[in-house]
């Protein structure tokens, strides 16, 4: 690597400056880079596909409104995560107020993760639907952590910590326990998913 190669943050800083000057290509590059992470935040709050899409879109609209306020590139990821989390909580609150059914109705209406092309793409071994079934049997925290870590490009532990309000030091051990549990659930079906198969190649 060249000695003075630009860092990711340098790249983001350039994109922010260009986007703020009206460069559509720079804006598109920012959207491409962070959209999957925003989906992870929204789906981590157990939102359906339509609600999660609304959260992602609203988050980008908020960035357009506040683009001038973000002058340090390292703040962009945290700002996007915080905004997506707040919007997700708002949508969750609306859904709870509008829900007139019981717990059984809520469970029946939970989205099938395989219906979402963003989430489906995160599981590299799409041909085996049983793996998704096993994933759905994990507890909510495990699903949140693994889904966040599946984002592309992979978020840092600091970003996952901000998105899920988890201590940074607990993310690695939690990830390990959740993957072990997923393998236990998958074993009876003859599956032995690797980290690479579910988009988690972090050591």
C-alpha positions in Angstrom: 0.0 0.0 0.0 1.4 3.4 -0.8 2.7 5.3 2.2 0.3 8.2 1.7 -2.7 6.2 0.5 -5.9 8.0 1.5 -7.8 6.4 4.4 -11.5 5.6 4.3 -12.2 8.7 6.4 -10.3 10.8 3.9 -12.4 9.4 1.2 -15.6 10.1 3.1 -14.5 13.6 3.8 -14.0 14.2 0.0 -17.4 12.7 -0.7 -19.0 14.9 1.9 -17.4 18.0 0.5 -18.4 17.1 -3.1 -22.0 16.2 -2.1 -22.4 19.4 -0.2 -21.4 21.2 -3.4 -24.1 19.4 -5.3 -22.1 16.5 -6.8 -24.7 13.8 -7.5 -22.1 11.1 -8.0 -20.6 11.8 -4.6 -24.0 11.7 -3.0 -24.7 8.3 -4.7 -21.4 7.0 -3.5 -22.3 7.9 0.1 -25.7 6.2 -0.2 -24.1 3.1 -1.7 -21.6 2.9 1.1 -23.9 3.3 4.1 -27.3 2.0 2.9 -26.8 -1.6 4.1 -25.7 -0.4 7.5 -28.9 1.6 7.8 -30.9 -1.4 6.8 -29.2 -3.3 9.5 -30.2 -0.7 12.1 -33.8 -0.7 10.9 -34.1 -4.5 10.7 -32.4 -4.7 14.1 -35.6 -3.1 15.5 -37.6 -5.9 13.9 -39.3 -3.7 11.3 -40.9 -5.2 8.2 -39.5 -4.5 4.8 -41.8 -1.5 4.0 -41.2 0.2 7.4 -37.4 -0.5 7.2 -37.3 1.0 3.7 -39.2 4.1 5.0 -36.6 4.4 7.9 -33.7 4.3 5.4 -35.3 6.8 3.1 -36.1 9.2 5.9 -32.6 8.9 7.2 -31.2 10.0 3.9 -33.7 12.9 3.7 -32.5 14.0 7.2 -28.9 13.9 5.9 -29.8 16.1 3.0 -31.3 18.6 5.4 -28.3 18.6 7.7 -25.5 18.0 5.3 -23.9 21.4 6.2 -23.8 20.4 9.9 -21.5 17.4 9.3 -18.0 18.7 8.9 -16.0 15.8 10.3 -16.1 12.6 8.3 -15.8 10.4 11.4 -19.1 11.8 12.7 -21.1 10.7 9.6 -21.5 7.0 10.5 -22.5 7.8 14.0 -24.9 10.5 12.8 -26.5 8.1 10.3 -26.9 5.3 12.9 -28.3 7.6 15.5 -30.8 9.1 13.1 -31.9 5.6 11.8 -32.3 4.3 15.3 -34.4 7.3 16.3 -36.6 6.9 13.2 -36.9 3.2 13.8 -38.0 3.7 17.4 -40.6 6.3 16.1 -42.0 3.8 13.7 -42.0 1.0 16.3 -44.0 3.4 18.6 -46.5 4.2 15.9 -47.0 0.5 15.2 -47.6 -0.3 18.8 -50.2 2.4 19.1 -51.9 1.2 15.9 -51.8 -2.5 16.8 -55.2 -3.7 17.8 -54.4 -7.4 17.6 -52.8 -9.7 20.2 -49.4 -11.3 20.4 -50.4 -14.1 18.0 -51.4 -11.6 15.4 -48.1 -9.8 15.7 -46.1 -13.1 15.4 -48.2 -14.1 12.3 -47.4 -10.8 10.6 -43.6 -10.8 11.2 -41.9 -10.5 7.8 -40.1 -13.5 6.3 -36.4 -12.4 6.2 -36.0 -14.2 2.9 -38.5 -11.8 1.2 -36.1 -8.9 1.7 -33.5 -8.8 -1.1 -31.1 -6.8 1.1 -31.1 -9.4 3.9 -31.2 -12.3 1.5 -28.0 -11.1 -0.1 -26.3 -11.1 3.3 -26.6 -14.9 3.6 -24.2 -16.1 1.0 -25.6 -19.7 1.0 -29.1 -18.7 -0.3 -29.8 -22.1 -1.7 -30.5 -23.5 1.8 -33.6 -22.0 3.3 -33.2 -24.1 6.4 -30.3 -21.8 7.4 -32.8 -18.8 7.5 -35.1 -20.9 9.5 -32.4 -21.6 12.1 -31.4 -17.9 12.1 -35.0 -17.0 12.9 -34.8 -19.2 16.0 -32.0 -17.2 17.5 -33.0 -14.7 20.2 -33.6 -11.1 19.2 -30.2 -9.8 20.4 -28.3 -12.4 18.4 -30.3 -11.6 15.3 -29.6 -7.9 15.8 -25.8 -8.4 16.3 -25.4 -10.8 13.4 -27.5 -8.8 11.0 -25.6 -5.6 11.8 -22.2 -7.4 11.3 -23.5 -8.7 7.9 -23.7 -5.2 6.5 -21.5 -4.4 3.5 -19.1 -2.8 3.8 -18.6 -4.4 7.3 -19.2 -1.9 10.1 -16.6 -1.5 12.8 -17.4 -2.7 16.3 -17.7 1.0 17.4 -20.4 1.5 14.8 -22.3 -1.7 15.8 -22.0 -0.5 19.4 -23.6 2.8 18.5 -26.3 1.1 16.4 -27.3 -1.4 19.0 -26.3 0.4 22.2 -24.0 -2.5 23.2 -20.5 -2.1 24.9 -17.8 -2.5 22.3 -16.1 -5.2 24.4 -19.2 -7.4 24.4 -19.8 -7.5 20.6 -17.0 -10.1 19.9 -18.1 -12.5 22.6 -21.7 -12.0 21.7 -21.0 -12.7 18.1 -19.1 -15.9 19.0 -21.9 -17.2 21.2 -24.6 -16.4 18.6 -22.6 -18.1 15.8 -22.1 -21.2 18.1 -25.9 -21.3 18.8 -26.7 -20.9 15.1 -24.4 -23.9 14.3 -26.1 -25.9 17.0 -29.5 -25.2 15.5 -28.3 -25.9 12.0 -26.5 -29.2 12.9 -29.6 -31.5 13.0 -30.5 -30.3 9.5 -27.1 -31.4 8.3 -25.8 -27.8 8.0 -22.5 -26.5 9.3 -22.5 -22.8 8.3 -19.2 -21.1 8.3 -18.6 -17.4 9.0 -18.1 -16.8 5.3 -21.4 -18.5 4.4 -23.3 -16.0 6.5 -21.2 -13.0 5.6 -19.2 -12.9 8.8 -15.5 -13.2 8.0 -14.3 -11.0 10.8 -11.7 -12.7 13.0 
